[in-house]
Amino acid sequence: MPKYLCVQRNLVSGDTPSGDGPSPAQMQEMYAKFGAWQEKFKDNLIDMGGRLGDGMLVKHPTADGPFVEVKELVGGYMIVQAETLEEACEVAQGCPGLVRPGSGVEVIEIQTS
């Protein structure tokens, strides 16, 4: 079954919400939804990945900048398996908190041959 890399991206736009984070009750609700999503798609979830820490851009010495830091563009990743790209997108779209205002998920097939 094909595998897909899902990359969470921070979208540069004016629709990023501001203010405080979710309340404890909202966090519990989100975790419950996340657990239900994991159970529903357990056969598709190969590597839950996670948030990314510090990194560096490796480039040719003559490359000119400025370059945006990777952590400003990519928030996290996971790997799913699915029969089709559309099914992989359905898995990613269903993840609570993954697709929200100010972010999106790029779903890319991992080609092995």
C-alpha positions, 0 to 999 in steps of 0.5 A: 500500500502506498505511503504518504508524507504529511507535512504540517505547514504554517501558512503566512497569512493574516488569518492566524488566530491570536490570543490565549491557548485553549482552556483545559476543558477544550484541551480534554475535548481535543484529546478525546477527538484525537484518540477517536481519530487515531482509533478510526485510522489506526491501520493507516497511521505508520509514523505519527511523527511529531513537532519539529525542533531546531534545524539548519538549511544545508545549501551550496556555499554560493547560494544567496539568502535570505532564507526562511527558517524551516521551523517557521514553515514546517510545524510537524509531520506524519506518515500514513499509508492509504490506497490513494492520495485522496484517502491519505488526504482524508486521514490528514484532514480528519486529524483534530488540530492538524488543519486549522486557521493559519496552517495546512497539511501537504500530503505527498506520496513517497515513491519507492521505485 
